Amino acid sequence: MAQLTSGPSAAAPRSSPLALTVLALLHYQPLHPYGIQRLIKQWGKDQVVNVEQRTSLYRTIERLLAAGLIAVRETGRDPRYPERTVYEVTEAGRQTARRWLEEMLAEPRQEYPEFPAALSHVLMLEPAELAEVLERRAQRLAGMLAALDANTAAEAGHGLPRIAMLETEYQRAVLAAEARWVAETATELRSGQLTWSPAELIAFAEGQ
C-alpha cells in the first residue's frame, strides 16, 4: 500500500463498524494496516466486522486519514518486508470514536438484512416449500449456536472477562431467538396451522 499523507482536515466520514474498529484498535497502540487486520481476527472482531476484502480496510484508512482522525506515525523500512506505514489515532479521532460508539449503542438503525427481505416474498412458495427451507435454516442456526457456544467456552476458559465478550453474548441471544422463531414457524407450516392459497390471496387483494 502506498504511503498516505494527510491533507487538510475534511468532514468526518460516516460512521461504520469497520471505521469504529480501526479507531478503537489505534486507541490502544499505533499499528500498520496488516497489524490492524491481524488484531481484528485475533480478537474475534471479524465475527462482527467484515474484513474479508483487504481493500475495504485500506479505503477506510484512507478516509480516516483524509478526515484527520488518524495520522502517519512512521514508515517502516525493513528490506525483508514491503514498506509499512504505521498509523496513530489523533485527538479528533478519539473524540469521533467515542461519539460513534455512543450513537451506535443508543440508536437502533434500520439495517435491511436479507432474511426479513426474503420473508416479505414467501408467497412465491407453497407452504410445504417454505417449511423445507426454514427447516434447513434452523439446522444451520443450530450449528452456528453450537460453534458460538464452543468458542465462548474456550474464551472463558482463558479467563476472558464477560465485558470483553458482550458482542458474542448479544449474537447468541439474537441467534437463539431467530432459531426458536424459525423452528416454531416451520412446525406451524407442517401442521397446517399456517397456510395460504392463491385463491385466498386473490380474494384478499380484490377486497382491498
C-alpha positions in Angstrom: 0.0 0.0 0.0 1.4 3.4 -1.0 2.1 5.8 1.9 -0.8 8.1 2.5 -0.3 11.6 3.7 -2.9 13.6 5.5 -4.0 16.8 4.0 -6.4 19.5 5.3 -8.9 18.1 7.7 -12.1 17.1 5.9 -15.5 16.5 7.3 -15.6 13.3 9.4 -16.6 10.3 7.3 -19.8 8.5 8.0 -19.6 6.0 10.9 -19.3 2.3 10.1 -18.4 -0.8 12.1 -15.0 -1.0 10.4 -14.1 2.6 10.8 -15.0 2.5 14.5 -12.9 -0.7 14.9 -9.9 0.9 13.2 -10.1 3.9 15.6 -10.6 1.7 18.6 -7.6 -0.5 17.8 -5.4 2.5 17.2 -6.7 3.9 20.6 -4.6 1.1 22.2 -1.5 1.4 20.1 -0.1 2.6 16.7 -0.5 -0.1 14.0 0.1 -0.7 10.3 -2.8 -2.0 8.2 -1.6 -5.6 8.4 -1.4 -5.3 12.2 -5.0 -3.9 12.3 -6.3 -6.8 10.2 -4.4 -9.3 12.3 -5.8 -7.9 15.6 -9.3 -7.9 14.2 -9.1 -11.6 13.6 -7.1 -12.4 16.8 -9.7 -10.6 19.0 -12.6 -12.2 17.2 -13.9 -8.8 15.8 -14.2 -10.4 12.3 -17.4 -12.0 13.7 -19.0 -8.6 13.8 -16.9 -6.6 11.3 -16.4 -7.5 7.6 -12.7 -7.6 6.7 -12.8 -10.3 4.1 -11.7 -7.8 1.5 -8.5 -6.1 2.5 -9.2 -3.2 0.1 -12.1 -2.2 2.3 -9.7 -1.8 5.2 -7.4 0.3 3.1 -10.2 2.5 1.9 -11.4 3.0 5.4 -7.9 4.0 6.5 -7.7 6.5 3.6 -11.0 8.1 4.6 -9.9 8.4 8.3 -6.6 9.9 7.3 -8.1 12.4 5.0 -10.5 13.5 7.7 -7.7 13.9 10.2 -8.9 11.2 12.5 -5.7 9.2 12.2 -2.2 10.3 11.3 1.0 8.7 10.0 3.3 7.8 12.9 6.2 6.3 10.9 7.1 4.3 7.9 8.9 1.1 8.5 11.8 0.2 6.1 12.8 -3.4 6.5 14.4 -5.0 3.4 12.7 -8.3 4.2 9.2 -6.7 4.0 7.3 -4.2 1.9 7.2 -0.7 3.2 4.7 -0.4 6.0 3.1 2.8 7.2 2.2 2.9 10.9 -0.8 5.0 11.9 -1.9 6.5 15.2 -5.2 8.0 16.3 -5.5 11.7 16.7 -7.4 13.6 19.4 -10.1 14.3 16.8 -10.2 10.6 16.1 -10.6 9.7 19.8 -13.5 12.1 20.1 -15.1 10.9 17.0 -14.8 7.2 18.0 -16.4 8.0 21.3 -19.3 9.8 19.6 -19.8 7.0 17.1 -19.7 4.4 19.8 -22.4 6.1 21.9 -24.6 6.6 18.8 -24.3 3.0 17.7 -25.1 1.8 21.2 -28.0 4.1 21.8 -29.7 4.5 18.4 -31.3 1.4 16.7 -30.9 1.6 13.0 -32.7 0.0 10.1 -30.0 -2.2 8.6 -32.1 -4.1 5.9 -30.8 -7.6 6.4 -31.5 -10.3 3.8 -33.8 -12.6 5.9 -36.6 -10.2 6.5 -36.5 -9.1 2.9 -36.9 -12.7 1.8 -39.7 -13.3 4.3 -41.6 -10.5 2.7 -41.8 -12.5 -0.5 -42.6 -16.0 0.8 -46.0 -16.1 -1.0 -43.9 -17.1 -4.1 -43.6 -20.5 -2.3 -46.0 -23.2 -1.3 -46.4 -23.8 2.4 -44.5 -27.1 2.2 -41.7 -25.4 0.3 -41.4 -22.7 2.9 -41.3 -25.2 5.7 -38.5 -27.1 4.0 -36.3 -24.0 3.5 -37.0 -22.8 7.1 -36.0 -26.3 8.4 -32.7 -26.0 6.5 -32.2 -22.6 8.1 -33.0 -24.0 11.5 -30.3 -26.6 11.1 -27.7 -24.1 10.1 -28.7 -21.8 13.0 -28.2 -24.7 15.4 -24.7 -25.3 14.0 -23.9 -21.6 14.4 -25.1 -21.7 18.0 -23.1 -24.7 18.8 -19.9 -23.2 17.3 -20.6 -19.9 19.2 -21.0 -21.8 22.5 -17.8 -23.7 21.9 -15.9 -20.5 21.2 -17.4 -18.8 24.2 -16.4 -21.6 26.5 -12.9 -21.6 25.2 -12.6 -17.8 25.7 -14.0 -18.1 29.2 -11.5 -20.9 29.9 -8.7 -18.4 29.2 -10.0 -16.1 31.8 -11.5 -13.5 29.4 -13.9 -11.3 31.4 -17.6 -11.0 30.4 -17.2 -7.4 29.4 -14.9 -8.5 26.6 -17.4 -10.9 25.2 -20.6 -8.8 25.2 -20.8 -8.8 21.4 -20.7 -12.6 21.4 -23.3 -12.7 24.2 -25.6 -10.5 22.1 -25.0 -12.5 18.9 -26.0 -15.7 20.8 -29.2 -14.1 22.1 -30.2 -12.9 18.7 -29.3 -16.3 17.1 -31.2 -18.2 19.7 -34.3 -16.0 19.3 -34.2 -16.5 15.5 -33.7 -20.2 15.7 -36.7 -20.5 18.1 -38.9 -18.5 15.8 -37.8 -20.3 12.6 -38.4 -23.7 14.2 -41.8 -22.7 15.5 -42.9 -21.3 12.2 -41.7 -24.4 10.3 -43.8 -26.5 12.8 -46.9 -24.4 12.1 -46.4 -24.8 8.4 -46.1 -28.6 8.7 -49.2 -28.9 10.9 -51.3 -26.7 8.6 -51.8 -24.1 11.3 -50.1 -21.6 9.0 -51.1 -21.9 5.4 -52.5 -20.0 2.4 -53.8 -20.5 -1.1 -53.7 -18.4 -4.3 -57.5 -18.1 -4.3 -57.4 -16.7 -0.7 -54.7 -14.2 -1.6 -56.6 -13.0 -4.8 -59.8 -12.6 -2.8 -57.9 -10.6 -0.2 -56.3 -8.4 -2.8 -59.6 -7.8 -4.6 -61.2 -6.8 -1.3 -58.8 -4.0 -0.6 
